Amino acid sequence: MGFCKKTGKIMEFYDKVRKTKIPRILFYIGLTVELGVVIIDKSNYINPIEGQLFRLTFVIFALKLLLTEYSLKEWLIIAAVEFMALISYRVTGKNDIIRIVTFVAACKDIPLKQMIRYAFYVTLIGCTAIVFLSVTGIYGDMRLTADYGRGYDMLYQKGYEETRYTLGMGHPNALAAMCLMLMAMGIYVYSEKMKWYVYLFLMLLNVGLYGLTGSKTTILIITFLLLASFIMSLSKFCREKKFAYICGLLVFLVCVGFSADAAANAPKVRNAEYRVTFLSSLGSGANAHVEALMNIDYKLNGRIRSLTDTEDNYGSVESWKLFSAPEYMDYYFDMGWVKLFFRYGIIPALIYCAANVLLLWDFYKKRDAFGLVVFVVLTIYTVVEAHLISVYIGRNFMLMIMGSYFFTDRGSIGKTTLNLDKAV
C-alpha cells in the first residue's frame, strides 16, 4: 500500500509538471542552443564544445518528450523510429538521427508559427551580429578569394579564382544559404500579412545578394520562392486545389529520382568528361542519358563528378549502405539528397523521404499553401546544396513543421484553411 501511495504521488506530481510551462520552457532552451550552434558554425569561430552542446540539447528535448502526452500509437511510432536511429548510432558511432527524431517528437504542443517565428528572429539576430562584426573589422573576413568551380578545366583540375563577399560567414554560399532560410521562414510565418511591395523589396535584396555572393543557384531559388509565394497569395485556386499539391509531389519525386540517378551514373559521367577532355577525337563514348547528365554537370559546376573524387567513389550509389558507415560521417559534398542516402544510409533516407511525402499530404489536407511553397523550394535546393542535410538541427526548420504536423490530432488536419484574400 505504501508503495502504491508513493507511486500515486509521483504520478500526480508528474501530471502537475506536465501541465505547467516547464515542458515549453525546456523546448525553447534546447532550440535556442541549437540555433546558437548554427550561428557559431556560420561564423569564423571554431566551437570547441559543439559535441557537448549536442548532447545537452538531446537531454533537454528528451525531457520535453517525457513531459508530453502522446497517444499509444504515437509512442509506438516514436519507439520504432528511435530503434532505427539506435541501429544507425551503433553502426556509425554518430547520434545525429537519435537527436533529430527526439527533436521532432518534442515539437508536440509547441505552436508551429510561434516556434518558427522564434527561430527566425534568433537566426536573424545572430546573422546580423556576424555581419556587423565583419563589416566593422572586429571579427571575421568580409570577402574570400578562391576557386568556386566556375570555368572548371578537367585538364588542370581547377577553375578560375574569384573574390566574393562572405560578410563574416566563411563562404559566400553560406551567406546565401542563410539568406534563403531567413526568407523562407519569414514567408512561412508572415505570408498572410505580406503586401506586394514586400515581395518587391525582397526581390531587390535578392539581386543585391547575388552581387555579393555570385551564387546563381541561390538567386534562382529565392526568385522562385518569392514568385511562387506571391502567386499563392493571389490565387485561391492554387491554395486550395489538389493540382498544386500533386505538382509538389512530382517535384519531390523528380528531385530525389534525379539525385539517385546522378549518383548511380557519376562514374560514367566522369569517364565521359575525361574522354572529351583528353581524347576529344574519340568523343565521350557515352549514351544519350550519360551525355545529358554530363551537360547538366557542367551547369552544376561538377557536382555529379565530385561524387567520384575518392578511390571508392564516396557519394555514388555503389558506396551507399543500408545504415552508412563510420568513415562516411565526416565526408562532405554538395548534393543534398545524395548526401542523405550516403551519410545516413538507405533505410534512414527512405524513412525521411516517406516523412516528406506524409508532410506534403498534411499540407494538402490543411491547405497549407505556403508550407507547400517552402517544401518545393527546399526540395529543389537540396538537389544541389546540402545545407539541410547536416548535424545541425537548427538549420532545417522543416523538422519543426514535421514535428508539429505529425504529432497533431490527425482528425483535426483539414479543418482549417488559410484566409489570404486580403493579403495583397
Secondary structure, DSSP 4 states (H G I P E B T S, - for coil): -HHHHHHHHHHHHHHHHHTSSHHHHHHHHHHHHHHHHHHHHHSS---TTHHHHHHHHHHHHHHHHHTS---HHHHHHHHHHHHHHHHHHHHHS--HHHHHHHHHHHTTTS-HHHHHHHHHHHHHHHHHHHHHHHHTTSSS-SEEEEE-STT-BTTTTB--EEEEE-TTSSSHHHHHHHHHHHHHHHHHHHGGG--HHHHHHHHHHHHHHHHHH--HHHHHHHHHHHHHHHHHHH-HHHHHSHHHHHHHHHHHHHHHHHHHHHHHHHHHHHHHHHHHHH-GGG-----HHHHHHHHHHHHTTTTTGGGGSSTT-TTSGGG--SS--GGGTT---S-HHHHHHHHH-HHHHHHHHHHHHHHHHHHHHHT-HHHHHHHHHHHHHHHH--SSSSS-GGG-THHHHHHHHHTS-GGGTTS-----TT--
